[in-house]
Each structure stands twice: as structure tokens, then as C-alpha cells.
Amino acid sequence: MPITIKSAREIELMAEAGRILEIVHEELAKVLRPGMSTLDIDRLGEEVIRSYGCTPSFLNYNGYPASICVSVNEEVVHGIPDGKRILKEGDIVSLDAGVIYKGYHSDAARTYGIGEISREAADLIRVTRESFFEGIKYAKEGNHLFDISAAIGRYAQERGYGVVRDLCGHGIGTNLHEAPEIPNCEMNRKGVKLKAGMTLAVEPMINAGGWEVDWLDDQWTVVTRDRSLSAHYENTILITEDEPKLLTLTGSGPMRTAENKN
């Protein structure tokens, strides 16, 4: 599948999809607390998405049964919300969500601490987020795709973390998953040359222990093989001739404040 270059109008629509998804994450961040279920999170997330006239990207996508992927502690991604799964003090929870606005997708993930968390957990969340920003330093026209991958992996590995290799980021647009695939570790080739108008979902998944993962019997939930903690951070970005534009993180509002607490 070829990598699509978005028109000015398509970029406008994706920017609005990203703005709405940023609000969804902000609203979810406000309510996270010990004692709530992962299903509570999913229901609120879907409510906020639909309140903006959008459709959840994930609901029924390849059979996924929820609107928000809610992954706790050793769960890397794709955790299925459950009314019996109750968050407790010290947990970390990764929320991955997408919205469809007028036919265009946005995709973003955040990891949060529940109440007081360990220093180990806080450091993992911080480094995962920082690895994303290290990667997108290279996300500009003329560089190569795997420059982003190498920078993400190098930053996390130098700090002693495991970088998940079996899952990756992706292109995004009228489809949730488009070309290209975007690994989070160094590759033995350069990858495609980046061009203005590409829209990408860059998403480091970083483990406190080893990089290896397993799928649970539900065929969705991915967990660390050694059951160490895992964190996830993702934004939909637009490649430009200069610095990339973060469509799901505008830099204003409570989101950045909330993240910096971890």
C-alpha cells in the first residue's frame, strides 16, 4: 500500500480529529482514580467521543469490543475494558484511543499513574514519553522513516528499558492503519524518505524489563513476557518541511500539566 500524502483539506480534517482526541484524553485524565473499573473509563471515553459527533476508531475494529484500549501495569496494549477490573493505588494505566471525524482518524495514547506510584513506574512513564519526543526530532521532510525508529529505541535502551519489537506505529488517514509501519527500534535499513503531508501515528511501547511480549487468550491483550511494567505514548503527527505538527497534542490545555505530574 502506498503512503498517502494528505491535501490541505485532509490535513484540516485530521487536525480537528486530533483536537477532539486530545480533549478525550484530557477528560479521561481528570477522572482516573483508585476504585474505578476499566469499563468505567471506556464508557466515559466513548461518551466524550460521541459528544463531538465523532465515532470511536477502535470499536469493533477487527472485532475489538470497546472504544478505549485500557492496559494496566504489565499490559502493553489492547487491554479490554472490564467492569471487574478495578484500578488500585499504585497501578499505571495506558489509555489508547482514536476518533473518526468526517471520515478521518486520529490516534493517541497516554500512560498515567493511579494515586501514588513507585519511582520505577514514574521513571518508566517519563522515559516512554521522552523517547517519543526524541524520535520526532527526526520527523521532517528529507529524513528517513527509520531515523525516528532508531532515536526512540536508542533513547529508551540507553536508560535500561526494553523496547517492544513485535508492535509498531503506523500511517493514518482515512484508515486507522495505513502504510508505513513505524518500528520503535533501530533497523538495518533507512526506510522511506519522509515527505511533507505524510500523517503518522508514532507510538513507543517501552517495558521496565525485557522487550519480549505475549498475547493473552483473549487474542487482544498484549503483556510483557516477564510481567514487568509497560508504558505507551502516542501522537498522530503531520510531516512538514520543518518541525512536525502534533495533531493530538497542541501544547495547550491541561493535558501537558497532567502528564508532567508523572
Number of C-alpha atoms within 10 A of each C-alpha: 6 7 17 17 15 17 11 10 9 17 19 14 20 30 24 20 26 29 17 25 33 25 19 22 22 17 16 15 20 11 12 19 16 14 12 16 19 25 21 16 23 22 14 17 24 20 16 19 24 14 11 15 12 22 20 24 22 22 18 11 12 7 9 16 14 24 28 29 28 27 26 26 20 22 28 29 26 23 25 20 21 15 12 10 15 16 19 16 13 15 21 26 29 26 28 23 28 29 30 28 24 15 15 23 27 34 30 26 27 22 28 24 25 18 15 13 15 13 10 10 20 18 14 24 29 18 20 28 25 16 25 26 18 20 24 22 14 21 29 23 19 15 16 18 25 26 24 28 29 20 22 32 27 18 21 27 17 9 12 12 21 21 27 22 17 13 18 18 23 20 21 25 26 16 14 19 16 19 18 22 18 21 26 31 22 17 13 7 10 15 17 14 13 21 21 17 20 24 30 28 29 30 29 34 30 31 32 24 17 19 20 16 20 16 16 12 8 9 10 16 18 21 25 25 16 15 18 17 24 33 32 27 24 24 24 30 28 24 22 18 13 11 14 19 18 20 28 26 20 14 11 8 12 15 19 13 11 13 17 10 10 18
